[in-house]
Amino acid sequence: MTMQNRVFFMLSVLLLVAARPGLAQEKNGFDLSNALIPVDDIHSGGPPRDGIPSIDNPKFEPADGALPWRDDDLVMTYDQGQERYAFPIGILNWHEIVNHESGGEPVLITFCPLCGTGMAFDPMVDGRHLTFGVSGLLYNSDLLMYDHQTESLWSQIEGRAISGPLAGTELEPVAIRHEQWRKWRGRVGDNGRVLSTDTGHRRNYRQSPYGDYDHSERLYFPVSSTSRKYHPKTWVLGWTHNGESKAWPFPELANHGDRILEDQIGGKKVSVHFDADVPSAELRDESGKLLPATRAFWFAWYTFHPETRIFEAD
């Protein structure tokens, strides 16, 4: 090898080594150089950015004419003023994010099929209305969203940006419910509006793309903390207040019986209202106000809250 070739070879090696850290700081086109979590813990879910398309211009229709929903289908519901909205899980399984606005008030509807977490947020940050898409990336098996305005990545369960210009910023959670289609229609009457299957995309909204995942012990992606206290896909209601996290597992609530559970968390008195038919649960404060608790698989709540307290029926 000539001296010139040796020099060229060494320069090539140095350039390659220098480039590797930069490559490791970008995934799906997102800059992770200031990530608040280990970059190695961010995994590709398979689809590229926007490969799972968010619904940015949602259409709604009256509940009495909505198809193809059945009585026991699960819907994620949001009450805004006198308006009552339902977002069928059959649609959210395929889209995960709905950028919704009603009466000039925006709300971000999100759902992660892998964690079972349906959560809503106020998308206003420092006076700016952010809209969101699906990044195709996961952290602790949970949806990483991104905002279109700054391309910051956001952890759904944490409700905070974990990279990008808004890293460290938190979204204000908004209270939602999980209800059966039949019960929601009975509750809201003629005020109900349901997200239309006319999404602009061809999907079979009666069929989940995840098969029997809801019942299997398998996780598709690694998580940082695990607990075998319950089956990984056991449903729980979780909430954090004043730095204290607590989970109310649905089997424990079922053992507690039909009566309302009075409890405390972070020094605050709360009540848990359990509906075994869905199954789901609602958390309310002393005045009866609905609180933004999270319905989630046990594994998902635990991996983000490994110090969580757990309600256990006597």
N, C-alpha and C positions, 0 to 999 in steps of 0.2 A: 504494500500500500504506500503510495507516494505521500509526501508531507502534506501536499495540498488536499489529498483525499482524507488524510487523518484529521486535518483541521475541519473539513466539511462534515465528517462523521461526528466529531465531538460537538460541533455547533448544533447539529441536528438533534443529538441526544439531549443537550442542554435545553434546546427549545421545546422538545417533547416533555421533559420533566417540568419545565416551567409552565407548560400549558395544562398539565393534568389537574392541578388544584383548581384552575378556572373552570375546567370541564366539570369537576365534581361539584361546583357551586351553582350549577344550572341543571334543571330538569324540566322537561316539557316546555322549555323556553322561558322558565321563570328564574329570575335572579335570586339565588339563595345565599349570597355572600354575607348577608347580615341576619341569617336565620337564627331564631331564638331557641330552636331545638336542634339536636344533632341531624345533620343532613343525611346521614346514613339511615336514619329512622323514617325518612320520607320515601315512600315506595310508589312506583307506578302501578295504578290499578288496571292497566291494560289499554283502555281507550286514550287517545291523545286529548289535548286541551279541546274542550267543547265537543269531544266525541260523544259525550252524554249531553244533549242539548238542553240548556235551560229554557224555560218558557218566559219570554220577555214581554209579550203582548197577550196576556191571558184573556180568553173568552169565557163568559159564564152564561148559564142558562137556568131557567126556573127549575126548581127541584122536582116539581110534579111531572115534568116531561123528560127528565134526564135518564138516559140509557148509557151503559148496560148494567147499572148498579143494582145489587140485590140487597135484601133486608139486612143481612148480617155482614155486608162489606164494611171495611174500616175506612173512615174518612178523618182527616185532620181538619179541625174546624177553627174558625177565627171570627170573633164578633167585633165589629167596628161601628160604634154608634148604634143606629137602628138596623144596620146591615149585618147579614149572617152569611158567611161564606164556608163552603166545604171544598176540600182538596182531596179527592180520592187517592188512597195509597196506591191503587192500581195504576194511576197516572204518575205519581211521584216516584214509583219504582223505576221508571224509565227516564225521568227528567231531573229529579232531585232538587231542583231550584225553580221557584216561581217568583219573578219580580212583579209584585202586585201593588196596586195603588187604588185607594177608594176615598172619594171625597177630598182629594188632594193630600191624603195621608198615605205615604208609602209603607209597605211592610214586606219583609223578606221571608218567604216561606221556604224551608229547607227540610230535606229528608235524606238520611243515609241508610240505604237498605242493609248494609253490612253491620251496622250497629243498632238498627231499629229505631234510630233517633229522629223524631219529627220535632223541629224547633223553629221558632219564628223570632225575628229580630227587627229592631228599628234601624233601617239602613242609612239614617242621617248621621253624618260624622262631620263635626265642625261646620255645620251649616250646609254641607254638601250631600246631595242625594246620590249614594253609591248604588250601582247595579252590579249583579254578581253572575258568574258563570261557574261551570264545573271544570276544575283544573286537570282532572285525570290522575291526580296524585292523592295519596292517603297518608295519614299519620295515625298510628295506633289503630289501623283498620278503619279510620273515620274519614269522612269527606273533608278534603281541603278545597275550599271555595277560593275564588279570586275575584277581586273587584275590577271592573272594566276601566275605571278611571286611573288607577295607579298600578294595577297588576300586582298588588300585594296578595299574598296567600293568607287565608284565614282558616283556622281550625273550627269546625262546626261546633263540637261539644264544648270547647273552651270559649267560643264566641270572641276570639281575639285574633289579630293578625300576627302571624309567626315569621313573616319575612316581607321584604319590600319597603317602600317609603312609609307605610303606616304600621310597621312592626311594633307590637306592644299595645296598639289601640284596641279597645274592647267595644263590641256592639251591645246595645241595651236589649236584653231579652224581652220578648213579648209573650204574654200568656196565650196558649192555645189549648184545645182539647183533642182527645182521640175518642171518637164516637162511632157507634154503628149507624149505618145509613138510615135504617128505620127509626132509630131513636132520635137522631138529629132532625129528621123531617118532622117528627112529632113535637120536638122542642121549639123549632123555629117557625113552623107553619108556612104562611105565604111569603115570609120575609127571606126565605132561603134561596141562595144562588150557588150553583155548583160549577166547578171548573169543567169546561167542555172538553170532550175528547177530540174536538177540532183544534189540534195543537199545531198543525202544519207539518206533522210527522206521521208516518205510517207505523203504528205499533199495535200489538195485541194487548190492550190494557186489561184484559181479563186474565192474562197469563203473566206470572212473575218470571223475569229472566233469571231468577236465583234458585229455582226449583225448591228443594226441601231444606234450603239453608236455615230457615227459621227454626227448624227442629233438630238439626244435626249438631253434634258437638264440635264439628270442624270449624276452624277459622281459616279464611283464605290468606290472611296476612299476619305477620308477627305483631305482638303487642308488648309493651314494656313491663306490665305487671299482670299476674294472673292469680285467680283464687278458685279453688275447687269446692268452696262452700255450697255453691249452687251450680246447676247445669249452666253452661256458658250462655245459653239462650233463654234463661229464665227472665221473665219481664220484671222490671223494678221501676219504681218512681224515685227519682233522685233530685235533691235540691241542696244548694250551698247558701249559707247565710252567716254573715259575720265570721267568715273563715272556717266554718264548720260544715261538713258535708254529711248527708244522711241518705240512706237508701231504705225504701219500703218495698221489699220483695212481694210480689203478688201472692205466692203461696202462703206467706206469713199473714198477709191481709185477709186471705180466704179463711185461714184458721181463726183469725180474730172474729169473724162473723160479719153479719150485715150491718152492725151498728157503726156509726162514724167513729173514727179513731182520733182522739185528742192527743196531741204530742207537742214537743218543743224542739227547736233547733236554733242554735246560736242565740239563745235567750229569747226567742220569739215563739209565742204560742201559735200553733197551726192545727188544722184538722185535715184528715185524709178521708176522701170519699171514694170508696172502691166499687167498681162495677165489674162483677165477675163474668158477665155476659160478653163483654168486648174482647178480652179483659183490658181494663184501663183504670186509672185512678186520677183524682184531682186533688190538688193541695190548695187550701184556702187559709186566709188569715182570720183574725178574730172577728173582723167585720163581715166576713163571707166573701171577700175579694179573691178572685182566682189568681194564683201565683204562678210564675213561669217555671214550674218544675219540669223535669225531663223524663219521659217514658223511654226506657232503653233496655237493651239486653244487659244482663248482669255483668258479662265480661267487659262490655264497653264502659259502663259506669265505673267499674272497679279499676280499670287500667288508667283512667284519668283521675280517679279519686281513691288511691290505695289506702288512705287513712280514714275512709268513710266509716261512720257509725251505721249500724244496721238494726232496723226494727225486727224484733222476734216476738211472735205471739206467745202469751203465757201458756 
